Amino acid sequence: MKELANNDQSLTSLLHRLSRENGIPLSTLKLNARILRELGLISYGSIRDRRPARLERLGVFVQRLLWGESERASLELVYQS
């Protein structure tokens, strides 16, 4: 999720780069991306609907909680509702 915070790449490009840089199998990254999308934390395009992968509002909230910014995360979720 950290990589999606400032991303302008397609999911495929991002996952290929992460796989290459970190030695993580591409299949593992794809599975986890699909799980994150099903949880509503990230979104990404498809072959027909090309758009960059990005964090959704809930994903930003979770990311901030994980980075120790819980006060900011909860306030922004309330104000964005």
C-alpha positions as CSV (number, residue, x, y, z in Angstrom):
1,M,0.0,0.0,0.0
2,K,2.9,2.3,0.7
3,E,3.9,2.2,-3.0
4,L,0.4,3.3,-4.1
5,A,0.4,6.5,-2.1
6,N,2.2,8.4,-4.8
7,N,1.7,6.2,-7.8
8,D,1.0,7.0,-11.4
9,Q,1.7,3.6,-12.8
10,S,-0.7,0.8,-13.8
11,L,-0.9,-2.0,-11.4
12,T,0.9,-4.3,-13.7
13,S,3.9,-1.9,-14.0
14,L,4.0,-1.4,-10.3
15,L,3.9,-5.1,-9.5
16,H,6.6,-5.9,-12.0
17,R,8.8,-3.3,-10.5
18,L,8.2,-4.4,-6.9
19,S,8.8,-8.0,-7.9
20,R,12.1,-7.1,-9.5
21,E,13.3,-4.8,-6.8
22,N,12.3,-7.0,-3.8
23,G,12.5,-10.6,-5.2
24,I,8.8,-11.3,-4.4
25,P,7.1,-13.6,-6.9
26,L,4.7,-11.7,-9.2
27,S,1.9,-14.2,-8.5
28,T,2.1,-13.4,-4.8
29,L,1.9,-9.6,-5.5
30,K,-1.1,-10.1,-7.8
31,L,-2.9,-12.2,-5.3
32,N,-2.4,-9.6,-2.5
33,A,-3.4,-6.8,-4.8
34,R,-6.7,-8.6,-5.6
35,I,-7.3,-9.2,-1.9
36,L,-6.6,-5.5,-1.2
37,R,-9.1,-4.5,-3.9
38,E,-11.8,-6.9,-2.6
39,L,-11.3,-5.2,0.8
40,G,-11.9,-1.8,-0.8
41,L,-8.4,-0.6,0.1
42,I,-7.1,-0.1,-3.4
43,S,-8.5,0.3,-6.9
44,Y,-6.9,-0.2,-10.3
45,G,-8.0,-0.4,-13.9
46,S,-8.3,-3.3,-16.3
47,I,-7.4,-3.9,-19.9
48,R,-10.5,-2.0,-21.0
49,D,-10.3,0.7,-18.3
50,R,-6.7,1.8,-18.1
51,R,-5.9,3.9,-15.0
52,P,-3.3,4.0,-12.4
53,A,-3.5,1.9,-9.3
54,R,-4.4,4.0,-6.2
55,L,-5.3,3.9,-2.6
56,E,-9.0,4.3,-1.8
57,R,-10.2,6.4,1.2
58,L,-10.3,3.3,3.4
59,G,-6.8,2.4,2.2
60,V,-5.4,5.8,3.1
61,F,-7.0,5.4,6.6
62,V,-5.4,2.0,7.1
63,Q,-2.0,3.3,5.8
64,R,-2.1,6.1,8.3
65,L,-2.9,3.8,11.1
66,L,0.0,1.6,10.2
67,W,2.4,4.6,10.0
68,G,1.4,5.8,13.4
69,E,-0.8,8.7,12.2
70,S,-4.0,7.4,13.9
71,E,-5.3,10.8,15.0
72,R,-4.9,12.3,11.5
73,A,-6.4,9.2,9.9
74,S,-9.6,9.2,12.1
75,L,-10.2,12.9,11.7
76,E,-9.8,12.8,7.9
77,L,-12.2,9.8,7.6
78,V,-14.8,11.7,9.6
79,Y,-14.4,14.9,7.6
80,Q,-14.5,13.1,4.2
81,S,-17.7,11.2,4.9
